[in-house]
Amino acid sequence: MVWCDRLLRGLGNHEFEIYALTRGARQEEAGWCDLPRNVARVCVAPLWGPAPAAPEGAADRPGFGRKERRDFEACFRELAAAVCTADPERRPAAGAGSGAGGGPAAPYDPPVAAEPRAVRPLADRFASGLYGLADLAREHAGLPAALRSEPALRILESACRAPGALRAAHSARVADLLAVADRLERALRPLSLDWYGAPGTGSGLAAADLCHAVGGGTAALAGLLACRWYGTPLLLTEHGVRLREHHLASAADAVAPGAAGAPVRALLASFQLRLARETYARAGLITPGDARARRWQEHCGAPRDRLRTVYPGLDAGPFREVGEKPPEPRGAGAGPGAGVRGRTLVWVGPVGPANDLVTLLHAFTEIRAEMPDARLRVIGTAAPGLPGGPGAAPAGTGTGGLGSLGGLGGSGEYGGPAGAESAADYAAAVRTLAARLFPPEPPGARALGTRTPGGSPVSFEEVGGPGLPTLADAYAAGGLVVLSSSTEGFPVSLVEAMFCARATVSTDAGAVREVLGGTGLVVPPRDPHALAVGCLSLLRDPARRARLGAAARARALELFTERQAVEAFRGIYLELMSYWPERDGAAAGAAAGAVPAPFARPPESHLPGAWPGSDGGVTAAARRRPPSASVPSWAGPDDPALAAPSGHGAEDAR
Amino acid sequence: MSERPGSRHGSDRPERPAPPRWPSADHTTGGAGDLAVPGVDGSFAPGGVPSESSADSSSGSASPAGGARVVWPEAGQADDVDALDASRVPAVEQTGPMRARATAGSSPWPAAGSVLRTPARSRKRRRPAETAPAYAPHAPAPHAPAPPGVARPTAGAGPWPVAGGTGAAQPGAALPDSWPGRSDMAEVPEVSKVPVHPAAAPAPEPPRTADPVRQLMDTHWELCERAVHPLEIAAGLEAHGIDDRGAVARFRHRDVFSLAEELYVRVPRAEDAPPPPATAPSARNRGTRARTPLLLLPLLPGVLCALLFAALASLPADLPAAVPVAVGAAGTVAVLAAVRPALRLALRPAPQDTRPPGRTWGAALSCCCLLGYALYGDWLLAALLGGGPEPDAFAPVAARPAVPLTLAYAVAPAVWCARLFARRSRRRLAESRGLADFARRVRPLLGAVTALFAVALPLAHTAAALALEGRPPTAGALAGTAALGLLGFASLLLTAHGFAGAALVGTATAVAAEAAVLVCVPAARLPGLGALGRPVELVVSAWGTASVPVSAGALAALALLTYACRVLTGASAHHLRAEH
């Protein structure tokens, strides 16, 4: 994940250990980019493929015996009961008010406060089952096999048939039970990983001062366990809420041929919901990436006082030159014909069905009718830079390098290759449509002012192609940047356009309005006419364009820079660590059995290096392993510590 | 909740606090599936004035100069597009189920065919260009109070919120930043889609209803009826551009979650009959049909074995003795090599990598040992009991040629039966409603498959014996072959379903029993250990040497089959293979 890489590099004085979960073979093949020097350890574990064979850790962890099997059944019964049981009606008259009129509801009733007590027992059952399984898996190998075994299926069946179970679960067939057991086994794989170490050994998550889980759901499981076993504070960052992505994928699955039936989807959704609630309840701090993620988290029970929105930062450096240059030469006149660039619309982003280029092309026909010399340049980029909503998430085509970390967020519901193919098909279809809408003009008819090849007013280009060596050049190519997505997560290209001080016309999707905040036009999605009107009004008014562009740049520099995100996380790290009581780790050297005292350590004592009066820092600095920068984890098996698996960044900042 | 390409979306944007609904333009904004330019009427006349309002700057930063301009389009071109729609949409009549749905709720939609709902079945596969729902401008809510300072035109006159009567058709007309309606426009109105019957589209007034959720429900019917949780609807709605602001403004809900909960409650769930079992077996059948030549692969060991015997028989008699031995060894290796891909066909249903391969190989090795005993064990036992074997005694090269040929051919029915069992049991998996039900259905299947194999084996043996030896096999030979074959079949079934350990234990026990017999006889010659050989002598004298492999193989096969009857009737033995 790109922002993880930025965080690692930005917080150079912290020492990181990376635990990554991978979702598919392509992620593992993609490998890692150069890791910064403060990464001490990288562990990767697959969430895909067949279940890991039991005898892997046979040396120290024996298999399940009779007693363990009994314990497993008890724990799994709790877990299954919590997953299969329907939520008690939380708001019985939830929607009744809409037809009945009545005044508009209060804009924000705190949904967290409405969390009734009846939900608690379920959450408790889930937690006890989950942690019971984790304790078992910590001592004994064989949890994956047990989860796929016949007793587990029987427990699942009886939980589905129990009174009060989910309505969809009642009709579960044997095949559905099998599918659920299979998916649960995958989702619970982090429980059986050997990432946790033991207190006092100075290795694994037991020795970390802070767990930073970059994604909820399965990826946060390891942090959850570390939090439970060792009291490691858990920081959860979710740019796209895992639960929401799960539901989107599930809804998409519902219409797919041969997909899992409703019982499977219901049970898995219930599991994800319970897991999300448990994670939100345990996390020390939760940092959603935008307001929508925040709302979802609040709805799922995240306490408001532990939510801090941290926008994903982008590197503004490449865009500085373009952004500081005035978009159009002064003195060209304020009329609607000031220079070719002023009449050029630019669309930048990865081409895909979610981007709704068709709307843009239809809108451009209208623009052309009003302004015949207008141009449109569609500039494709390789890969989405950030995880986002449904638009960005399935398009995991270009996840090279640290993109492997992107696997943390999920458990492989997206069909990656299918997404790539559909994107290619979509690009071809869009080109066909453009050729039909805008047939190439005869040569010489409009030679002046035509910069697009072939004479067509619409050109399709790629960043890195001729004339557009960098992304900044792409934005500089036009006077107006258009974003036509029908669905969108965090609009990276919009932020980049803001860095470039370009006026923007965007569709109202995802976090667009929140990002734009009044420094650009917002039109409804899938509405070519609105898009055209918005573009025309800006194309005809260069002064307004410049004004909006300057405002956008100012806003972006204030809110969306990489530095802002890194500094926010720096403060959050120190704050979280300072809240937690000092643990009798090896470095602290505290007497065993001492009562942990909150605030016993100032946050600065966690920084590495010689800290007067704190031998812990010195010890940690001396203890630090030689960094294995730019070496993939599997390339150096000589260091036994490197051969470990899983998924999220644990931060070890002593 | 797929974005449906090719659908026509109109927009209907209300405003807080009490939203009027402004009609909007209607355009084809299809995705990849619908790239045709509808009517090539690209010349939309922009008749409205884009309004300016400050977009919601919820993220804390002060809104810089310039302000947000929110542009909302205007209706006016809807009619021709809708006429186009009406000509395109083939089925506009209300069908039974959809009619029931449209009237089941509390909707005040007019009953006279005003809701476009194609039947649920056909909607699943519809092509976007054919039956895309048409959306049309919605009538403005009559009770909407205009914000102060904003002259709200009616729908017919261009529904733009314009300030101070500057409603001239000038798209570029900028309004001063300090126009009085600004503060009231701070909340951007939200988008929703309103479906309308295409036949009613030429009519000026679409049906109006007091229930906006009803229209939303119709638009997202499929999403709602398939959702398994209100959050799924919430996610889908958000992906379609409805968020909290829209929920508050248009649907009078606190947030999109409560709106989704209402939808979840009001829309009946899709019928529970699971379509997946219907599609999955067909896909599998297609796959097997494509692999029909592959299914002949299990016959290869038998064919190779027959060729080997033919070659051995056609060798000239005057060749040195090493030549038949070499030919026989090469042929044996070839046959065994052909067995491996054949068996893999049967092992495929199970997740292969979850098993340690060592157990599979161990079971295979045990089977080879059993085969060796079946070929030469009787001769060796007889020799041992008779005080031998002589130092220069050679085992007959092909003492009982029918046995190896039979077993080589038996690979084919074993693999076919194992695959049949896997396929049929998977179908029962999708059909059964409970684990006990499944076990009840699978147990006769297992018995039938085993019986099929047990019948095929003596037939093959008899045929092979008649062909090679010219006489039907003895009962002892038949029993020995049947026991060995059944043991191999049981271990194959168990291995294919992930119980390689059990298969290894069963076959290894049989091997150990036979080996013990062979060891006991010479060991009895040692002084003081004479008692060791007595049981063997008694057994052999009573039932002959063939009783040893028969009893060992049959007991092991019986044990394995009993175990298989217990574990293979459990659903966990039929986990689907991991896809990735």
Interface residues (C-beta under 8 A of the other chain):
Chain A: G24 A25 W48 G49 P50 A51 A53 P55 R91 A94 G95 A96 G97 S98 G99 G101 G102 P104 A105 A106 P107 Y108 D109 P111 A145 R148 S149 E150 A152 L153 R154 E157 R161 R167 A168 S171 R173 V174 A175 D176 L177 L178 A179 A181 D182 L243 R244 H247 L248 S250 A251 A252 A254 V255 P257 G258 A259 A260 G261 A262 R265 A266 A269 S270 L273 A291 R292 R295 H299 T309 Y311 P353 A354 D356 V358 T359 H362 T365 E366 A369 E370 G389 P390 G412 S422 D425 Y426 A429 V430 T432 L433 R436 L437 S486 T487 V505 D508 A509 R513 E514 V515 L516 G517 G518 T519 G520 L521 V522 V523 P524 P525 R526 D527 P528 H529 A530 A532 V533 G534 L536 S537 R540 D541 R544 R547 L548 A550 A551 A554 R555 E558 L559
Chain B: M1 S2 E3 P5 H9 S11 R13 R16 P17 A18 S24 A25 H27 T28 T29 G30 G31 A32 L35 V37 G42 S43 F44 P46 G48 P50 S54 A55 D56 S57 S58 S59 G60 S61 S63 P64 A65 G66 G67 A68 R69 V70 V71 W72 P73 E74 Q77 S106 K124 P171 G172 A174 V188 V191 A210 D211 P212 V213 E222 L223 R226 A227 V228 H229 L231 E232 A234 A235 G236 E238 A239 H240 G241 D243 D244 V248 A249 F251 R252 H253 R254 D255 F257 S258 L259 E261 E262 L263 V265 R266 R269 A270 D272 P274 P275 P276 P277 T279 A280 A283 P351 Q352 D353 T354 P356 R426 L429 A430 E431 S432 R433 G434 L435 D437 F438 V567 G570 A571 S572 A573 H574 H575 L576 A578 H580
